[in-house]
Amino acid sequence: MTWERARATARNSAGRPLPAVARDLPEALGHAPAEPLTALTDLPPFDTSAMDGWAVAGPGPWRLRGGGILAGGAPAEPLDRGTAVPIATGAPLPPGATAVLRYEHGGLMAPDGGVLHHLAPDRMVPGRDVRPRGQECCHGDVLLPAGTTVTPAVLGLAAAAGYDRLIVHRRPTVELLLLGDELLTSGLPVAGRVRDALGPLLPPVLRNAGADVIGIHRVGDDLGLLGEALRSSRADVVVTTGSTAVGPADFLHRVLTEAGARLLVDSVAVRPGHPMLLAELTPTAAGRSRRLVGLPGNPLAAVAGTLTLALPLLRRLAGRTAPTLRVTAAAELPGHPQDTRLLPVVLTARTAVPLPFDGPAMLRGPALADGLAVVPPGGLAEGATVEVLDVPGY
């Protein structure tokens, strides 16, 4: 299957996003809004002082009125023309005020200190250092479209706009199965065994793509153990690493056949990572559909498989929109004769610079990369436009 078709198959296999749920603001972090975020109020909700100083009415000099206006304080009395009153940043302007005079721009000149002068009169214009009501948005304005990831800044915007809860899509649950007897979890590689690089690498990528990783399990090269791990999983998506080819210890295809799974993608014309797969598992007892993404065991090949199959599937389930980035190739991007190639690149001034160490078992290139460039068969010349896939969490 071509890379483009495999990616579309993964995205479309999800169907609709998962159901919408209400979440209090802190718990909405990392979710995607199921509907546009609209302002429930004007921002700011009233004319506000942008600086500490004096609220003034009309051109100076001004007779200073007693008292002062603080943020969150009681509404101030109207300000007559030719008068001023001290005001704090964030405090509402009193009726009649035309501007705010910063403390560093004003001075009290009368013997009793009751007359305020502007030290630089040419800078005093109506509206100076005032945030007018509705400057950022007005009630009903669309602040963010549906599908935008709820970041800490979005939480702050939603709170400022009047929200206590957000309607968001449920995050898909993922269980990660790391397959292979050769994997070590600590220490140096020894006696034919290697360190597990994907156990630390994949969970943050999947979480940043919108998933809740509910389990990480290591499964040896055993047909029965793999079958039991699949049968016991209740995750929306099971992600496996390794066992996708046809080697003597590659049991994944056999286990899927015995479990009645339906293969949607079985090998993709992409380098690295071509022996990846996507399968539809039997539904849960409650009728909830499930998917399995089988990634190759080599690290960069697994990253390529994640970008090709796992992320389009998870983003659709989570209700997220997929980012698209196209830049200019800063140098020739070598390709494979027949297959799409995913090449680690660094982005510099909207150009993509290829990195070395791009073999399927290597992570040195991806560790330095800003993303993976999608290089069509035959490669791309310097100056060509290229799509770059973002790796969440990089």
N, C-alpha and C positions, 0 to 999 in steps of 0.2 A: 504494500500500500504506500502511496506517496506520502510525504511528510505533511503536506497541506491537508490531504484527505483524512489522515490519521488524527490530526489536531482537531479538525471539524467534527469527526466522528466522536471523539472524546467529549467535546463541548455539547454536541447535540444529544448524546446518550443520556445526559442528565435530565432532559426534559425541562420542566419548569424549576425555578429555584425552590428551595425548601420553604415551608410555611412561615408566615410572618408571626412574630411574637413581640410582646411589649417588654422592654427592658428599662430599668432605672438607668440614669445617665452613666454612672460608673461601670455598670455591667454591659452597656452597649458598646464599649470599646472593642474595636476589631470586627464588629459586625458591619453589615451593609444596610442602609435604610431601605425599607420596602416601598417608600413613597418619598416624593420630594420633600426636602426640609424647607418649610416656609416660615417666615418671621411672624411670631404671634404679637409683636409690638414694633413700634418704631425704635431704631437704634441710632443715636441715644434717644431715650423716650422723652427727653425735654432738652431745651437749650442748656448746654453745660459749659462750665469754665474749663478751658484746656490748660490753665496755668494758675499758680498761686499769685494773687495780686489784688486788684480792686475791680469790681464791676462799676463801670462808669456809664453815665447817660449824657449823650451829646458831646460836643467838643469841650476841651478843658479851658481854663482850670476848673476844678470841681470842689465843691464844699464837701468835706468828709463827714459822713453820717456815722453815728456810733454803732456798736455791735459788729457783727460779721456773719457770713454765710458759710456753713460747713456742709460737706457732703453728707447726705443722710439726715440733715437737720430739718427743722420746721420750715415751711415755705416763707420766703422773705417778703417783706412789705414792698410795694412798688417803689421804684426809684425815680424821683423827679429829675427833670432835665437840669444839668449843671451840678449834679451830686454824684457821690461815689460811696461804695461800701466795701470793706475787705471781703475777699472771697477765696475759698480753697479750691484746689483742683478737683474736678468732679462734682462740684456743687451746682445746683440749678441756678441759672441766671434769674435775677428778680425781674418782674415786669418793668418795662421802660429802659432796661440796660441796653446799650448799643455795642459795647465791646468790653474786653478785659485788658486792663493795664498791668503788665507784669511788675512785680516788686522792684526788679532791677531797672525798670524804665521810668519809675515815678519817684517823686520827692515831695515832702511836706515843707512848704515854703513860708507859710504865715507864722508870725511870732507864737501863736498858740498851737501851731501844728495842725490847724483845721482846714487848710487849703492844699489840695493836691495838684501838682503840675506834672506834665509829661516832659521828661528830659530829652526826648527826641520827637518833637511834635510831627515831623514829616512822616513818621512810621505809624501814626495813629489813624486807622481807617475803620469804618463800621464793620463789625464782625470779627475784629482782630482777636485771636486766641479764644475763639468761641467754637465749640462743636455744636452746630445747629441740630435741632431735632430731625431725625431721619437722615442724617448725613451718611450713615453706613447702609441703612436699609429702611424701608417703610413696611408697615403692617401688610402681610400678604405677599411680600416679595419672595421669590424662590431663592434660597440661599445656596442650596446644594441639590443636585439631581439625585434621584434614586440610584443606588448602586455604588455610591461613593463610600469608601472605607471610613469608618468612624475612627478618627485619630484623636489624640488628646486635644488638639486645636479645635476639632469638630465638636467635642464635648463642651469646650468652653463657649464656642459660638452658639450651640444649642441652648446652653444655660442662659447666656445673655439674651437670647431671643425669646425666652420664656418657657422653655421645655423642662419638665421634670422626668419624662420618660420618652423613649423613642420607639417607633414601630420598625423593627429590623427583621431580616431573615435569620432563621436559626443557622448557626454555623454547622457544616457537616462534620460528623465524627469520623476519625481516621484511626485505624490500627495498623501499626508498622511491624512487619515480620521480616527480620534479618536472617536470611537463610545461609547455611554453610557451616561445616565443621571446622573450617580453616580460620575462623575469625577469633581474634583475641580482643579482650576489652581493656587491657592494660599492658604496660611494659613494651619491650622491643620485640619485633618479629623474630621468630625462632623456629627451627625445625620444620620448615615448610608452611608455617602458619603466619598470618599477616594481621595487622591491626584493623579493626573495624572502623573505617572512616565514615560510613554512611549513617551509623547510629547517632553520632554527634551532628552530622551535617543536615540530614533530611528533616528532623522534627521542626527546627525553627523555620525552615523554608515552607513547610506545609502549614504551620501556624500563621505565618505572615501572608500566606495565600488565602486565608479565611477559614482554616480547618481547626477543629479541636482534636488534638492528638490524645486519645484516651488510653492508648496502650502501646508499648514498645517491647517486642519479644524476640528472643533469639531462638531459632529453630534449627536443629542439626539436619544433616543430609539423611533424612529418614522419611519414607513415604507415609507411614502411619502418623508420625508426629505432625507433618505438614497438613495432612487431611484433617486431623483433630483441631489444629489451630484455625483452619478455615471454618470448620463446622461450629466452633465455639464463638467465633467473632460475631458481634452484633453491631459493628460499626457500619456507617453508611458506605465507606470506602475502605477496602483493605489494600495496603501498599506493600508489595514484597520486593526484596532485593535478591538478585541471583536466581538461578534455576530456570531461566527463561529459554535457554538454548536446548541442545539435544545431547548433552554430555551424559556420562554414566550416572551422575548424581543429580541430574536435572529432572526433578519429579513434578514440576508445577503443571505442565500440560496434562499429565496423567491424572493428577489429583483433580484438576478442573473438569476433566471428562467424567470421572467417577462421581463428581458432585453435581453433575447435570448443568454445569455452567455453559453459557453461550459465548463463544469468542467473537468479539466485535472487531478487534485489531489483533493480528498475529504477525508480527515483524513489520518494520517500517523502513522505507528506503531513505535512511538517514545515517550519517556517520558523525560522531560515534553513537552507539545505542540502538542499532537496528534490531537486535532480538528482544524488543519490548512487546508487551501485549496488554490488551484491555478486555476484560470479560464481564459479562452480566451474571451475577451469582443468583442462586435461588432466593426468593424473597423470605423475609423473616415470618414468624408465625402471625404477626400482626399485619402482614401484607406489605411491609416496607421494602422497597427495592434496594439492592446493594450492588456495588461494583468492585472489581479488583483491578488494580494497575500493577502489572508485573514489570519491574525495572531490571535492567542488567546489573550484574554485580560489580563491574568496574566503575570506579567513582565518577569520572567525567561522563561515561555512558549513562550512568544512573541520573545525573543532573540533566542530561539531554532528554532522557525519558520522562523525567518530572516535568520539564517545560513542554514537552510534546503532548503527553496524555494526562498527567495528574493535575497540573494547574488549570488547563481549560475546563476539566470536569469539576474541580473544586470551586473555581470561581463562578461557574454557572449555578452550582448548588447553593452557594453562599449569596447569590444575587449580586455579585460584584461585576462591575465593568472591567474589561481587560485593557491594560495600557498598551498604547501603540507608539513606538519610537522608530523613526526613520532618519538616518544620518548619511553622511558622505563617507565613502571608503577613503581613508588617508593613504592607503597603499593597496597594491593588488591583494585580493583575498582569495587564496587558492581554494579550489573546490575539488569534489570527487567527480570522476567521469560520469557516473549515472545517478548518484544519490545527492540529496540535500546534505549540506555540511553545517554543523553548528560549531562556530569557531569563537573561542574566548577573545574579547577585545577590550581595550581601554578607550573611553570616550574623552576626546580632547577637542574643545571648541567645535562641537557638533560634528566631529569626524570620528571614525572608528579605526583604531590602530590595532592590528593583529598581534597576539601574544604567542610566544613559543610555549613548549610543554603542553601540547594540545592532544596528546594521545589519550585513548579511552580509559586507561588506568591511572592517568595523571590528575593531580589536583593543584599543582603549582600554578598553572595558567589560570584556572578559575579563581584561585585565591586572590589573584591580582586584578581580575577582570571586573568591569562594570556591567557586563552582560555577555550574551552569546549572539553573535551575528549569524543571520540566516543566509547562508551562501548557496545559491542554486547550483545544480550540476554544471560543471565546467568552470566555476569560479566567477569572480567579479573583477573588473579592471579598476584601477585607481580612479577616483572621481565618481564612481557609480553610486547610486542610492541603495542603501542596505537597511533591512529591518534588524533591530537589535532587541532581543528578548531580555526583559528584566528578570533577575533572579530575586524573589522576595527575601529581604533580610540581608542582601549583599551590601 
